[in-house]
Amino acid sequence: MSRRFIRENSAGPISVADVAAATTLGQRALRGRFRKELGRSILQEIHAVRIDRAQELLAQTALPVYEVARRCGFSEARCLDRTFLKLTGQRPLQYRRQCQQTLQG
């Protein structure tokens, strides 16, 4: 339930409290369950879902990075850039170029 809630709501502002409110668990119990089952925090899961969506948009559209950021729930392109780099090891535009080269080559 909580992972589906994250997927369905990750394009907007979402917090750990929002995820917990969507379940029958309290925040502490939900945090423990996430760590145990996924090996990461709720916030890390939110970021992972957002970055997955950003990768789709970067690979399949010509949307500017600021628009990709907005559609993925980041408050600004700088936040997307920082999170994308942390999780993938590259910047959004580097990822887009790599995808374009793969399609051309």
MODELLER restraints for C-alpha pairs under 7 A, 6 or more apart:
rsr = mdl.restraints
at = mdl.atoms
rsr.add(forms.Gaussian(group=physical.xy_distance, feature=features.Distance(at['CA:1:A'], at['CA:23:A']), mean=6.97, stdev=0.5))
rsr.add(forms.Gaussian(group=physical.xy_distance, feature=features.Distance(at['CA:2:A'], at['CA:19:A']), mean=6.07, stdev=0.5))
rsr.add(forms.Gaussian(group=physical.xy_distance, feature=features.Distance(at['CA:2:A'], at['CA:22:A']), mean=6.89, stdev=0.5))
rsr.add(forms.Gaussian(group=physical.xy_distance, feature=features.Distance(at['CA:2:A'], at['CA:23:A']), mean=6.50, stdev=0.5))
rsr.add(forms.Gaussian(group=physical.xy_distance, feature=features.Distance(at['CA:5:A'], at['CA:19:A']), mean=6.79, stdev=0.5))
rsr.add(forms.Gaussian(group=physical.xy_distance, feature=features.Distance(at['CA:6:A'], at['CA:19:A']), mean=6.91, stdev=0.5))
rsr.add(forms.Gaussian(group=physical.xy_distance, feature=features.Distance(at['CA:6:A'], at['CA:46:A']), mean=6.21, stdev=0.5))
rsr.add(forms.Gaussian(group=physical.xy_distance, feature=features.Distance(at['CA:7:A'], at['CA:49:A']), mean=6.38, stdev=0.5))
rsr.add(forms.Gaussian(group=physical.xy_distance, feature=features.Distance(at['CA:10:A'], at['CA:46:A']), mean=6.47, stdev=0.5))
rsr.add(forms.Gaussian(group=physical.xy_distance, feature=features.Distance(at['CA:10:A'], at['CA:50:A']), mean=6.26, stdev=0.5))
rsr.add(forms.Gaussian(group=physical.xy_distance, feature=features.Distance(at['CA:10:A'], at['CA:72:A']), mean=6.70, stdev=0.5))
rsr.add(forms.Gaussian(group=physical.xy_distance, feature=features.Distance(at['CA:10:A'], at['CA:73:A']), mean=5.93, stdev=0.5))
rsr.add(forms.Gaussian(group=physical.xy_distance, feature=features.Distance(at['CA:11:A'], at['CA:71:A']), mean=5.69, stdev=0.5))
rsr.add(forms.Gaussian(group=physical.xy_distance, feature=features.Distance(at['CA:11:A'], at['CA:72:A']), mean=4.48, stdev=0.5))
rsr.add(forms.Gaussian(group=physical.xy_distance, feature=features.Distance(at['CA:11:A'], at['CA:73:A']), mean=3.94, stdev=0.5))
rsr.add(forms.Gaussian(group=physical.xy_distance, feature=features.Distance(at['CA:12:A'], at['CA:73:A']), mean=4.64, stdev=0.5))
rsr.add(forms.Gaussian(group=physical.xy_distance, feature=features.Distance(at['CA:13:A'], at['CA:73:A']), mean=6.12, stdev=0.5))
rsr.add(forms.Gaussian(group=physical.xy_distance, feature=features.Distance(at['CA:16:A'], at['CA:42:A']), mean=6.37, stdev=0.5))
rsr.add(forms.Gaussian(group=physical.xy_distance, feature=features.Distance(at['CA:16:A'], at['CA:43:A']), mean=6.70, stdev=0.5))
rsr.add(forms.Gaussian(group=physical.xy_distance, feature=features.Distance(at['CA:17:A'], at['CA:27:A']), mean=6.54, stdev=0.5))
rsr.add(forms.Gaussian(group=physical.xy_distance, feature=features.Distance(at['CA:20:A'], at['CA:26:A']), mean=5.87, stdev=0.5))
rsr.add(forms.Gaussian(group=physical.xy_distance, feature=features.Distance(at['CA:20:A'], at['CA:27:A']), mean=5.32, stdev=0.5))
rsr.add(forms.Gaussian(group=physical.xy_distance, feature=features.Distance(at['CA:20:A'], at['CA:30:A']), mean=6.55, stdev=0.5))
rsr.add(forms.Gaussian(group=physical.xy_distance, feature=features.Distance(at['CA:31:A'], at['CA:41:A']), mean=6.45, stdev=0.5))
rsr.add(forms.Gaussian(group=physical.xy_distance, feature=features.Distance(at['CA:31:A'], at['CA:42:A']), mean=6.45, stdev=0.5))
rsr.add(forms.Gaussian(group=physical.xy_distance, feature=features.Distance(at['CA:34:A'], at['CA:40:A']), mean=6.29, stdev=0.5))
rsr.add(forms.Gaussian(group=physical.xy_distance, feature=features.Distance(at['CA:34:A'], at['CA:41:A']), mean=5.96, stdev=0.5))
rsr.add(forms.Gaussian(group=physical.xy_distance, feature=features.Distance(at['CA:34:A'], at['CA:42:A']), mean=6.36, stdev=0.5))
rsr.add(forms.Gaussian(group=physical.xy_distance, feature=features.Distance(at['CA:35:A'], at['CA:41:A']), mean=5.73, stdev=0.5))
rsr.add(forms.Gaussian(group=physical.xy_distance, feature=features.Distance(at['CA:50:A'], at['CA:72:A']), mean=5.30, stdev=0.5))
rsr.add(forms.Gaussian(group=physical.xy_distance, feature=features.Distance(at['CA:50:A'], at['CA:73:A']), mean=6.91, stdev=0.5))
rsr.add(forms.Gaussian(group=physical.xy_distance, feature=features.Distance(at['CA:51:A'], at['CA:84:A']), mean=6.24, stdev=0.5))
rsr.add(forms.Gaussian(group=physical.xy_distance, feature=features.Distance(at['CA:53:A'], at['CA:72:A']), mean=6.42, stdev=0.5))
rsr.add(forms.Gaussian(group=physical.xy_distance, feature=features.Distance(at['CA:54:A'], at['CA:68:A']), mean=6.13, stdev=0.5))
rsr.add(forms.Gaussian(group=physical.xy_distance, feature=features.Distance(at['CA:54:A'], at['CA:72:A']), mean=6.20, stdev=0.5))
rsr.add(forms.Gaussian(group=physical.xy_distance, feature=features.Distance(at['CA:57:A'], at['CA:68:A']), mean=6.53, stdev=0.5))
rsr.add(forms.Gaussian(group=physical.xy_distance, feature=features.Distance(at['CA:58:A'], at['CA:96:A']), mean=5.36, stdev=0.5))
rsr.add(forms.Gaussian(group=physical.xy_distance, feature=features.Distance(at['CA:59:A'], at['CA:96:A']), mean=5.58, stdev=0.5))
rsr.add(forms.Gaussian(group=physical.xy_distance, feature=features.Distance(at['CA:59:A'], at['CA:99:A']), mean=5.74, stdev=0.5))
rsr.add(forms.Gaussian(group=physical.xy_distance, feature=features.Distance(at['CA:65:A'], at['CA:77:A']), mean=6.20, stdev=0.5))
rsr.add(forms.Gaussian(group=physical.xy_distance, feature=features.Distance(at['CA:66:A'], at['CA:76:A']), mean=6.44, stdev=0.5))
rsr.add(forms.Gaussian(group=physical.xy_distance, feature=features.Distance(at['CA:66:A'], at['CA:77:A']), mean=4.63, stdev=0.5))
rsr.add(forms.Gaussian(group=physical.xy_distance, feature=features.Distance(at['CA:69:A'], at['CA:76:A']), mean=6.11, stdev=0.5))
rsr.add(forms.Gaussian(group=physical.xy_distance, feature=features.Distance(at['CA:69:A'], at['CA:77:A']), mean=5.27, stdev=0.5))
rsr.add(forms.Gaussian(group=physical.xy_distance, feature=features.Distance(at['CA:69:A'], at['CA:80:A']), mean=5.62, stdev=0.5))
rsr.add(forms.Gaussian(group=physical.xy_distance, feature=features.Distance(at['CA:70:A'], at['CA:76:A']), mean=6.68, stdev=0.5))
rsr.add(forms.Gaussian(group=physical.xy_distance, feature=features.Distance(at['CA:74:A'], at['CA:80:A']), mean=5.98, stdev=0.5))
rsr.add(forms.Gaussian(group=physical.xy_distance, feature=features.Distance(at['CA:81:A'], at['CA:91:A']), mean=5.92, stdev=0.5))
rsr.add(forms.Gaussian(group=physical.xy_distance, feature=features.Distance(at['CA:81:A'], at['CA:92:A']), mean=6.23, stdev=0.5))
rsr.add(forms.Gaussian(group=physical.xy_distance, feature=features.Distance(at['CA:84:A'], at['CA:90:A']), mean=6.85, stdev=0.5))
rsr.add(forms.Gaussian(group=physical.xy_distance, feature=features.Distance(at['CA:84:A'], at['CA:91:A']), mean=6.14, stdev=0.5))
rsr.add(forms.Gaussian(group=physical.xy_distance, feature=features.Distance(at['CA:84:A'], at['CA:92:A']), mean=6.50, stdev=0.5))
rsr.add(forms.Gaussian(group=physical.xy_distance, feature=features.Distance(at['CA:85:A'], at['CA:91:A']), mean=5.07, stdev=0.5))
